[in-house]
C-alpha cells in the first residue's frame, strides 16, 4: 500500500449528497464538538475522514492540527478530534485530532 493516497471513490459520498447535506452537517457538528471518523485518505498535509454522525460528512484533519506526538493515522484507522472549522467552499469539516482509537 502506498504511504499516501486520495480517498477511494467507493468510500466517498457523491458530491451532490455532500452538497445537499452540508447545512445538516454544519448544524449537527458545531465548532468545538467532539467527533470520530474513519481515515479514508492520507496526504502529506493530513488525512481525509468519513465522519460518524450526519450522513455524507467528510472531514479533513491537517497535520498542523495534530498533536506533536501523533503520527499520521493509517487508512482505515478510527480517530477522534474536535471540530475547528467548516470549509464551505469544499464542504469539509476541519478537525483537530486528539487520538487514534484503532489502526
PyMOL CGO cylinders between C-alpha atoms (Angstrom):
from pymol import cmd
from pymol.cgo import CYLINDER

trace = [
    CYLINDER, 0.00, 0.00, 0.00, 1.38, 3.44, -0.85, 0.3, 1, 1, 1, 1, 1, 1,
    CYLINDER, 1.38, 3.44, -0.85, 2.19, 5.79, 2.00, 0.3, 1, 1, 1, 1, 1, 1,
    CYLINDER, 2.19, 5.79, 2.00, -0.16, 8.46, 0.62, 0.3, 1, 1, 1, 1, 1, 1,
    CYLINDER, -0.16, 8.46, 0.62, -3.44, 8.13, -1.23, 0.3, 1, 1, 1, 1, 1, 1,
    CYLINDER, -3.44, 8.13, -1.23, -6.50, 10.11, -2.17, 0.3, 1, 1, 1, 1, 1, 1,
    CYLINDER, -6.50, 10.11, -2.17, -9.80, 8.72, -0.91, 0.3, 1, 1, 1, 1, 1, 1,
    CYLINDER, -9.80, 8.72, -0.91, -11.11, 5.81, -2.98, 0.3, 1, 1, 1, 1, 1, 1,
    CYLINDER, -11.11, 5.81, -2.98, -14.27, 6.99, -4.78, 0.3, 1, 1, 1, 1, 1, 1,
    CYLINDER, -14.27, 6.99, -4.78, -16.15, 3.97, -3.41, 0.3, 1, 1, 1, 1, 1, 1,
    CYLINDER, -16.15, 3.97, -3.41, -15.61, 5.32, 0.14, 0.3, 1, 1, 1, 1, 1, 1,
    CYLINDER, -15.61, 5.32, 0.14, -16.58, 8.93, -0.59, 0.3, 1, 1, 1, 1, 1, 1,
    CYLINDER, -16.58, 8.93, -0.59, -20.22, 10.04, -0.79, 0.3, 1, 1, 1, 1, 1, 1,
    CYLINDER, -20.22, 10.04, -0.79, -21.38, 11.55, -4.07, 0.3, 1, 1, 1, 1, 1, 1,
    CYLINDER, -21.38, 11.55, -4.07, -20.71, 15.30, -4.30, 0.3, 1, 1, 1, 1, 1, 1,
    CYLINDER, -20.71, 15.30, -4.30, -24.42, 16.03, -4.73, 0.3, 1, 1, 1, 1, 1, 1,
    CYLINDER, -24.42, 16.03, -4.73, -25.15, 14.21, -1.46, 0.3, 1, 1, 1, 1, 1, 1,
    CYLINDER, -25.15, 14.21, -1.46, -22.37, 16.10, 0.34, 0.3, 1, 1, 1, 1, 1, 1,
    CYLINDER, -22.37, 16.10, 0.34, -23.68, 19.43, -1.01, 0.3, 1, 1, 1, 1, 1, 1,
    CYLINDER, -23.68, 19.43, -1.01, -27.31, 18.70, -0.13, 0.3, 1, 1, 1, 1, 1, 1,
    CYLINDER, -27.31, 18.70, -0.13, -26.46, 17.57, 3.41, 0.3, 1, 1, 1, 1, 1, 1,
    CYLINDER, -26.46, 17.57, 3.41, -23.98, 20.40, 4.14, 0.3, 1, 1, 1, 1, 1, 1,
    CYLINDER, -23.98, 20.40, 4.14, -26.44, 22.54, 6.19, 0.3, 1, 1, 1, 1, 1, 1,
    CYLINDER, -26.44, 22.54, 6.19, -27.32, 19.49, 8.28, 0.3, 1, 1, 1, 1, 1, 1,
    CYLINDER, -27.32, 19.49, 8.28, -23.64, 18.63, 8.74, 0.3, 1, 1, 1, 1, 1, 1,
    CYLINDER, -23.64, 18.63, 8.74, -22.78, 22.15, 9.95, 0.3, 1, 1, 1, 1, 1, 1,
    CYLINDER, -22.78, 22.15, 9.95, -25.77, 22.17, 12.31, 0.3, 1, 1, 1, 1, 1, 1,
    CYLINDER, -25.77, 22.17, 12.31, -25.00, 18.69, 13.72, 0.3, 1, 1, 1, 1, 1, 1,
    CYLINDER, -25.00, 18.69, 13.72, -21.25, 19.34, 14.14, 0.3, 1, 1, 1, 1, 1, 1,
    CYLINDER, -21.25, 19.34, 14.14, -20.82, 22.85, 15.59, 0.3, 1, 1, 1, 1, 1, 1,
    CYLINDER, -20.82, 22.85, 15.59, -17.39, 24.28, 16.30, 0.3, 1, 1, 1, 1, 1, 1,
    CYLINDER, -17.39, 24.28, 16.30, -15.93, 22.68, 19.41, 0.3, 1, 1, 1, 1, 1, 1,
    CYLINDER, -15.93, 22.68, 19.41, -17.94, 19.47, 19.13, 0.3, 1, 1, 1, 1, 1, 1,
    CYLINDER, -17.94, 19.47, 19.13, -16.16, 16.15, 19.55, 0.3, 1, 1, 1, 1, 1, 1,
    CYLINDER, -16.16, 16.15, 19.55, -16.29, 13.78, 16.56, 0.3, 1, 1, 1, 1, 1, 1,
    CYLINDER, -16.29, 13.78, 16.56, -14.97, 10.45, 15.41, 0.3, 1, 1, 1, 1, 1, 1,
    CYLINDER, -14.97, 10.45, 15.41, -14.42, 9.04, 11.97, 0.3, 1, 1, 1, 1, 1, 1,
    CYLINDER, -14.42, 9.04, 11.97, -12.53, 6.62, 9.74, 0.3, 1, 1, 1, 1, 1, 1,
    CYLINDER, -12.53, 6.62, 9.74, -9.47, 7.63, 7.71, 0.3, 1, 1, 1, 1, 1, 1,
    CYLINDER, -9.47, 7.63, 7.71, -10.29, 7.27, 4.01, 0.3, 1, 1, 1, 1, 1, 1,
    CYLINDER, -10.29, 7.27, 4.01, -7.31, 9.12, 2.51, 0.3, 1, 1, 1, 1, 1, 1,
    CYLINDER, -7.31, 9.12, 2.51, -3.76, 10.16, 3.50, 0.3, 1, 1, 1, 1, 1, 1,
    CYLINDER, -3.76, 10.16, 3.50, -1.70, 13.01, 2.12, 0.3, 1, 1, 1, 1, 1, 1,
    CYLINDER, -1.70, 13.01, 2.12, 1.46, 14.71, 3.41, 0.3, 1, 1, 1, 1, 1, 1,
    CYLINDER, 1.46, 14.71, 3.41, -0.72, 17.60, 4.66, 0.3, 1, 1, 1, 1, 1, 1,
    CYLINDER, -0.72, 17.60, 4.66, -3.21, 15.44, 6.64, 0.3, 1, 1, 1, 1, 1, 1,
    CYLINDER, -3.21, 15.44, 6.64, -5.95, 12.83, 6.48, 0.3, 1, 1, 1, 1, 1, 1,
    CYLINDER, -5.95, 12.83, 6.48, -9.44, 12.75, 4.98, 0.3, 1, 1, 1, 1, 1, 1,
    CYLINDER, -9.44, 12.75, 4.98, -12.16, 11.31, 7.21, 0.3, 1, 1, 1, 1, 1, 1,
    CYLINDER, -12.16, 11.31, 7.21, -15.61, 9.86, 6.76, 0.3, 1, 1, 1, 1, 1, 1,
    CYLINDER, -15.61, 9.86, 6.76, -17.21, 11.24, 9.91, 0.3, 1, 1, 1, 1, 1, 1,
    CYLINDER, -17.21, 11.24, 9.91, -19.62, 9.39, 12.16, 0.3, 1, 1, 1, 1, 1, 1,
    CYLINDER, -19.62, 9.39, 12.16, -22.97, 11.03, 12.73, 0.3, 1, 1, 1, 1, 1, 1,
    CYLINDER, -22.97, 11.03, 12.73, -24.51, 13.10, 9.98, 0.3, 1, 1, 1, 1, 1, 1,
    CYLINDER, -24.51, 13.10, 9.98, -24.72, 11.29, 6.65, 0.3, 1, 1, 1, 1, 1, 1,
    CYLINDER, -24.72, 11.29, 6.65, -22.24, 12.30, 3.96, 0.3, 1, 1, 1, 1, 1, 1,
    CYLINDER, -22.24, 12.30, 3.96, -19.99, 14.28, 6.35, 0.3, 1, 1, 1, 1, 1, 1,
    CYLINDER, -19.99, 14.28, 6.35, -16.38, 14.49, 5.16, 0.3, 1, 1, 1, 1, 1, 1,
    CYLINDER, -16.38, 14.49, 5.16, -13.61, 15.77, 7.41, 0.3, 1, 1, 1, 1, 1, 1,
    CYLINDER, -13.61, 15.77, 7.41, -10.05, 16.90, 6.92, 0.3, 1, 1, 1, 1, 1, 1,
    CYLINDER, -10.05, 16.90, 6.92, -7.52, 16.76, 9.73, 0.3, 1, 1, 1, 1, 1, 1,
    CYLINDER, -7.52, 16.76, 9.73, -4.46, 18.74, 8.67, 0.3, 1, 1, 1, 1, 1, 1,
    CYLINDER, -4.46, 18.74, 8.67, -1.10, 17.72, 10.06, 0.3, 1, 1, 1, 1, 1, 1,
    CYLINDER, -1.10, 17.72, 10.06, -0.72, 21.21, 11.57, 0.3, 1, 1, 1, 1, 1, 1,
    CYLINDER, -0.72, 21.21, 11.57, -3.80, 20.49, 13.73, 0.3, 1, 1, 1, 1, 1, 1,
    CYLINDER, -3.80, 20.49, 13.73, -2.47, 17.21, 15.16, 0.3, 1, 1, 1, 1, 1, 1,
    CYLINDER, -2.47, 17.21, 15.16, -0.72, 16.71, 18.50, 0.3, 1, 1, 1, 1, 1, 1,
    CYLINDER, -0.72, 16.71, 18.50, 3.08, 16.78, 18.07, 0.3, 1, 1, 1, 1, 1, 1,
    CYLINDER, 3.08, 16.78, 18.07, 3.44, 13.20, 19.33, 0.3, 1, 1, 1, 1, 1, 1,
    CYLINDER, 3.44, 13.20, 19.33, 0.83, 11.82, 16.93, 0.3, 1, 1, 1, 1, 1, 1,
    CYLINDER, 0.83, 11.82, 16.93, 1.81, 10.18, 13.65, 0.3, 1, 1, 1, 1, 1, 1,
    CYLINDER, 1.81, 10.18, 13.65, -0.33, 10.43, 10.54, 0.3, 1, 1, 1, 1, 1, 1,
    CYLINDER, -0.33, 10.43, 10.54, -3.02, 7.75, 11.02, 0.3, 1, 1, 1, 1, 1, 1,
    CYLINDER, -3.02, 7.75, 11.02, -3.20, 4.80, 8.62, 0.3, 1, 1, 1, 1, 1, 1,
    CYLINDER, -3.20, 4.80, 8.62, -6.00, 4.22, 6.13, 0.3, 1, 1, 1, 1, 1, 1,
    CYLINDER, -6.00, 4.22, 6.13, -8.96, 2.67, 7.93, 0.3, 1, 1, 1, 1, 1, 1,
    CYLINDER, -8.96, 2.67, 7.93, -7.91, 3.97, 11.35, 0.3, 1, 1, 1, 1, 1, 1,
    CYLINDER, -7.91, 3.97, 11.35, -10.64, 5.28, 13.63, 0.3, 1, 1, 1, 1, 1, 1,
    CYLINDER, -10.64, 5.28, 13.63, -9.74, 8.71, 15.03, 0.3, 1, 1, 1, 1, 1, 1,
    CYLINDER, -9.74, 8.71, 15.03, -11.33, 11.32, 17.29, 0.3, 1, 1, 1, 1, 1, 1,
    CYLINDER, -11.33, 11.32, 17.29, -10.98, 15.06, 17.44, 0.3, 1, 1, 1, 1, 1, 1,
    CYLINDER, -10.98, 15.06, 17.44, -12.59, 18.47, 17.73, 0.3, 1, 1, 1, 1, 1, 1,
    CYLINDER, -12.59, 18.47, 17.73, -14.38, 20.44, 15.02, 0.3, 1, 1, 1, 1, 1, 1,
    CYLINDER, -14.38, 20.44, 15.02, -12.35, 23.63, 14.41, 0.3, 1, 1, 1, 1, 1, 1,
    CYLINDER, -12.35, 23.63, 14.41, -13.83, 24.97, 11.16, 0.3, 1, 1, 1, 1, 1, 1,
    CYLINDER, -13.83, 24.97, 11.16, -16.44, 24.45, 8.45, 0.3, 1, 1, 1, 1, 1, 1,
    CYLINDER, -16.44, 24.45, 8.45, -14.92, 24.90, 4.99, 0.3, 1, 1, 1, 1, 1, 1,
    CYLINDER, -14.92, 24.90, 4.99, -17.95, 25.95, 2.95, 0.3, 1, 1, 1, 1, 1, 1,
    CYLINDER, -17.95, 25.95, 2.95, -16.06, 26.11, -0.36, 0.3, 1, 1, 1, 1, 1, 1,
    CYLINDER, -16.06, 26.11, -0.36, -15.36, 22.36, -0.41, 0.3, 1, 1, 1, 1, 1, 1,
    CYLINDER, -15.36, 22.36, -0.41, -17.87, 21.10, 2.19, 0.3, 1, 1, 1, 1, 1, 1,
    CYLINDER, -17.87, 21.10, 2.19, -15.24, 19.77, 4.60, 0.3, 1, 1, 1, 1, 1, 1,
    CYLINDER, -15.24, 19.77, 4.60, -15.37, 19.77, 8.37, 0.3, 1, 1, 1, 1, 1, 1,
    CYLINDER, -15.37, 19.77, 8.37, -11.91, 20.66, 9.64, 0.3, 1, 1, 1, 1, 1, 1,
    CYLINDER, -11.91, 20.66, 9.64, -10.83, 18.56, 12.60, 0.3, 1, 1, 1, 1, 1, 1,
    CYLINDER, -10.83, 18.56, 12.60, -8.08, 18.87, 15.23, 0.3, 1, 1, 1, 1, 1, 1,
    CYLINDER, -8.08, 18.87, 15.23, -7.23, 15.23, 16.01, 0.3, 1, 1, 1, 1, 1, 1,
    CYLINDER, -7.23, 15.23, 16.01, -6.70, 14.19, 19.59, 0.3, 1, 1, 1, 1, 1, 1,
    CYLINDER, -6.70, 14.19, 19.59, -6.26, 10.44, 19.31, 0.3, 1, 1, 1, 1, 1, 1,
    CYLINDER, -6.26, 10.44, 19.31, -6.23, 7.38, 17.13, 0.3, 1, 1, 1, 1, 1, 1,
    CYLINDER, -6.23, 7.38, 17.13, -8.65, 4.80, 18.56, 0.3, 1, 1, 1, 1, 1, 1,
    CYLINDER, -8.65, 4.80, 18.56, -7.70, 1.93, 16.24, 0.3, 1, 1, 1, 1, 1, 1,
    CYLINDER, -7.70, 1.93, 16.24, -5.42, 1.30, 13.34, 0.3, 1, 1, 1, 1, 1, 1,
]
cmd.load_cgo(trace, "trace")
